[in-house]
Amino acid sequence: MNNPLKAWLAAIALIAMPLATTSVFAQATITTSDNRIETPANVLSTQGNEGAKPAKVLTTRDLATPQEVRKSFETRFPGIEIVAVVPTRFPGIYEVQVGMDVLYTDANVDYILQGSLIDAKSRVDLTAERLEELTRVPFASLPLDDAIKQVKGDGSRQIAVFEDPNCGYCKRLHETLKGVDNITVYTFLFPILSPDSTVKARNIWCAEDRAAAWNAWMLEGKVPAELNCETPLETNLVLGRKLQVQGTPAIVFADGSRVNGALPLEALERKLASVK
């Protein structure tokens, strides 16, 4: 989740703490001209409300358009860039997409929910389902000429991986890939960990045999020779930021689904087998 979003969510949590301890049990009342006390008409609880005025119907479906919710959200939380607002399956609850994250709010943006929305009947995590959809990358749209290509066996299964040469988990992934056959791996050099990562990525890209230089470093620790040439490193960084790649390795499968992190061999084989 991006830093501005974390900041205001943390601020909301701090503000809410004292309120939760002092007002959660309070119930508003009104006094009539003859000094009778009545419960306000829009109280949701029915316990002890005998004699209250008839309540307003608090339907939550279609109380606001997504455009109105966006405007209210931007007013309450200025500086937070909203990608999209869409209604959820739950009446009156809207999904607010911020970067590659989703939040939920009501029609008036009086409440914010950060967490999973579950379909109680099907037991499906709708939030996880939506996040997978949002992070999906059309494989054919990737500029594969800017990646190091390695083919094993018939190369029929394809993955693209954003990797930093100094990433320990990337090296672990390459150890795992030694046990995978019939695969084509496209490595997008994505140096984000240190200036040395940029130097190593440049030297590897400029090597006569890029795949050999990459494997020699990642699997054997052989430092690539100092070289200079034109590289796609900056282009890769721009692409990664566009795709919200925030760490390495980030694996994109042929069906567009993504996994962040190094998968163990069995999990990787299961994932590859599930890709249609």
Secondary structure, DSSP 4 states (H G I P E B T S, - for coil): --HHHHHHHHHHHHHHHHHHHHSTT----EE-TTS-EE--TT-S--TT-TTPPPPP----TTSS-HHHHHHHHHHHSTTPPP-EEEE-SSTT-EEEEETTEEEEE-TTS--EE-S--EETTTTEEHHHHHHHHHT---GGGS-GGGSEEEEETT--EEEEEEE-TT-HHHHHHHHHHTT--SEEEEEEE---S-HHHHHHHHHHHHSSSHHHHHHHHHHH--PPPP-----SHHHHHHHHHHTT--SS-EEEETTS-EEESPPPHHHHHHHHHH--
